Amino acid sequence: MLVTTKEMFAQSREKGYAIVAPDYWDSNSCKTYVETAEELGVPVILSFAQAHDDMLSLEEAYELGRFYGSRAKVPVALHLDHGQDVETVKKAIDLGFTSVMIDASAQPYEVNVQRTKEVCDYAHAKCVVVEAELGHVGSSDVITSENKEALADDHNIYTEVPMAEQFVKETGVDSLAVSIGTSHGLYKGTPVIDFDRLHELRKALPVPLVLHGGSGSGDENLERCATEGISKINVFTDFTVAAINATNDEDYVNWYKLIKDANAGIKEKLKFYFRLFHTGKAE
C-alpha cells in the first residue's frame, strides 16, 4: 500500500528504529526492494533520486513505484530523493509521489529556507510530506578513521542545533536530513559520527531526522544512528556493490541468470539493513 512517511516515522520515533530508504534505478531494483520488505513484513521507502534521471525519467520512476508500491502488503512510501530544483519537485508531487525532498543545502541558508518553504506550501496542500537538508552532506571533507586528526576541529560540516530549530520553524518541513559525519559514495576509512550532535538534534527538533550517505558508514555507526534518533537512513551505493559482488564468481553467458543473481545480492543486502536498523523490529 502506498502511504506517506508520517505514519512510518511516528512508529520509528516511538519504538526506536530507522526505516531503510533504498534508491531504485530500474524495475528490477524497485521490485526487489518491495518483495524483500514484504518477506520481512516491514515498511520501506522507495526512493528515486533526481540524479538518476539518466536511467529513468521522473514519469517512469513514478509509474514503477506506484505499480509495485500500491500492490504491496506492507506500507510503502514513494519518495523523490534529492530534488534539485523546485520545478522538478512540484512535478513529482503532481505525479503522485507521496514524499519529496528539496535539497538546497548547498545554497545559502536564506535560499534553502525560501525554496523549502515554497515546496512545503505546495506539497502540504496536496497531502504530500517534505524532507529538506541542513548542513550539506557532500562527497568529501568527511572526518574518517584516516583523516580524523587533520579534520577533528572542523565543526562546520555538522548541522548546528539552533539553526536547525530556526529552519524547521521557518519552513514547516516534515523531516530533516542532518549532517553528523556521513557523506555520499565510498569512503576511505570509516566516518566518525558525532553522536552527541545527533542526540542534541533529536532532543531539540520536533520532526524526524534523516541520515544520508549510509553506504560504508560502518555497521556499528548505523545501528547506533537507527536506535539513537535517526528515523530514515538512505542507502544506494551498497546495493550496486552487492549486485556486482553477487555476480563476480561466474562467467555468465545467460543474461537472465546474471540479473537474477544480482537481484539476489541486492535482496540479501537489504535484509541485512532492515535487521541492522531494527526496522519494524525486524527479526
Helices and strands as residue ranges (DSSP letters): E 2-3, H 5-15, E 19-22, H 27-40, E 44-49, G 50-52, H 58-71, E 76-83, H 86-95, E 99-102, H 109-124, E 129-134, H 148-151, G 155-157, H 161-171, E 175-178, H 195-204, E 209-211, H 219-227, E 230-235, H 237-245, H 255-276, G 279-281
